[in-house]
Amino acid sequence: MFKHILVATDGSSLAVKGIKAGVRLAAALGAKVTGVSVIAPWRTPMYSEGVTYGVPVSPQQYKEASEKAARKALAAVQIEAEAAGVACATQIVTAEQPWAGILRVAKAKRCDLLSITSHGRGGLGGLILGSETTRVLAHSKLPVLVTR
């Protein structure tokens, strides 16, 4: 059945559900997992009449802070996989849209299933904040396990 499961995480407490579901399924099937965390590229702060839009940090500071948060998020995947006896690799990817980064890694690693958590934003909240899970579902050619 499935041999390589991509487990996406944003480091939130809700993402732990998707991590556990993906790793448990991998353990049951004898599959391996790849954990992925997507970070946004650094954006130059904009200044306008005394107001700063964006965080005034250097690109290096942003990169270090973002990668530290991503490594922390991916540590949860590694810990869960180790406890379940599942082979695990992790990858941090930079992408404008998280869904695109997730799908790019899935294709590059030849995964055959994606495991992702939905934050459950629907209606106006989903419209304003967007839903990366919905975008993954809309653009993926692979099966997607959605945990909520």
C-alpha positions in Angstrom: 0.0 0.0 0.0 1.8 3.2 1.1 5.5 3.1 1.4 6.5 6.7 2.1 4.3 9.2 4.0 5.0 12.9 4.0 4.1 14.4 7.4 3.6 18.2 7.3 3.9 20.3 10.4 3.7 24.0 11.2 4.8 23.5 14.8 1.3 24.1 16.2 -0.2 22.0 19.0 -2.9 20.9 16.5 -0.2 19.6 14.1 0.7 17.0 16.6 -2.5 15.1 15.7 -1.5 14.9 12.1 2.0 13.8 13.1 0.7 11.0 15.3 -1.8 9.9 12.6 0.8 9.8 9.9 3.4 8.0 12.0 1.0 5.5 13.3 -0.2 4.7 9.8 3.4 4.4 8.7 4.2 2.0 11.6 1.1 -0.2 10.7 2.1 -0.3 7.0 5.9 -0.6 7.5 6.3 2.7 5.6 8.9 5.4 6.2 8.1 9.1 6.9 9.5 12.4 5.8 8.6 15.4 8.0 8.4 18.8 6.3 8.1 22.3 7.7 7.7 25.2 5.3 9.1 28.7 6.1 8.2 31.9 4.3 11.0 33.7 2.5 12.3 36.9 4.2 10.6 40.1 3.1 12.1 43.5 3.2 10.4 45.7 5.8 8.4 48.6 4.3 8.5 52.0 5.8 5.8 54.7 5.4 5.4 57.9 7.4 6.7 56.6 10.7 5.2 53.1 10.4 7.1 49.9 9.8 5.4 47.0 8.0 7.2 43.8 8.7 9.7 42.9 11.3 12.9 45.0 11.1 15.4 42.1 11.3 18.2 41.2 9.0 17.8 38.4 6.5 20.3 36.3 8.5 18.4 36.8 11.8 15.1 35.9 10.1 16.6 32.8 8.6 18.1 31.6 11.9 14.9 32.2 13.8 12.7 30.6 11.2 15.0 27.5 10.9 15.1 27.2 14.7 11.3 27.1 14.8 11.1 24.6 11.9 13.7 22.3 13.6 11.7 22.4 16.8 8.5 21.5 14.8 10.3 18.7 13.0 11.7 17.3 16.3 8.1 16.3 17.1 8.0 14.2 14.0 11.4 12.6 14.7 10.4 11.8 18.3 7.1 10.2 17.3 8.7 8.2 14.5 11.5 7.0 16.8 9.0 5.9 19.5 7.0 4.0 16.8 10.1 2.4 15.2 9.6 4.2 11.9 12.4 5.4 9.6 12.2 9.2 9.5 13.9 12.0 7.6 13.1 15.7 7.9 13.3 18.7 5.5 12.9 22.4 5.9 11.8 24.1 2.7 11.3 27.8 1.9 8.3 28.7 -0.2 5.9 31.6 -0.7 2.9 29.3 -0.3 3.2 26.5 2.3 1.0 24.2 0.2 3.4 24.5 -2.7 6.4 23.7 -0.6 4.7 20.7 0.9 3.8 19.3 -2.6 7.3 20.1 -3.9 8.9 18.0 -1.2 6.4 15.2 -1.7 7.2 15.0 -5.3 11.0 15.3 -4.8 11.0 12.5 -2.1 8.5 10.4 -4.1 6.0 10.2 -1.3 2.8 8.3 -1.9 0.6 9.8 0.9 0.5 13.2 2.6 -0.5 13.6 6.3 -1.6 17.1 7.3 -3.7 18.7 10.0 -6.6 21.0 9.4 -7.0 23.9 11.8 -10.7 23.8 11.1 -11.1 27.3 9.8 -14.2 27.5 7.8 -16.5 30.2 6.5 -15.2 33.7 6.9 -12.1 32.7 8.9 -11.1 30.3 6.2 -11.7 32.9 3.5 -9.7 35.6 5.3 -6.9 33.4 6.8 -6.9 30.8 4.0 -6.5 27.1 4.4 -3.3 25.5 3.5 -5.0 22.1 3.9 -7.6 23.0 1.3 -4.9 24.2 -1.1 -3.0 20.9 -0.6 -6.2 19.0 -1.3 -6.9 21.0 -4.4 -3.5 20.7 -5.9 -2.2 17.3 -4.8 -2.2 14.3 -7.1 -1.5 12.1 -4.1 -3.9 10.9 -1.5 -4.1 13.2 1.6 -4.8 12.1 5.2 -6.4 15.1 6.9 -6.6 15.1 10.7 -8.6 17.5 12.7 
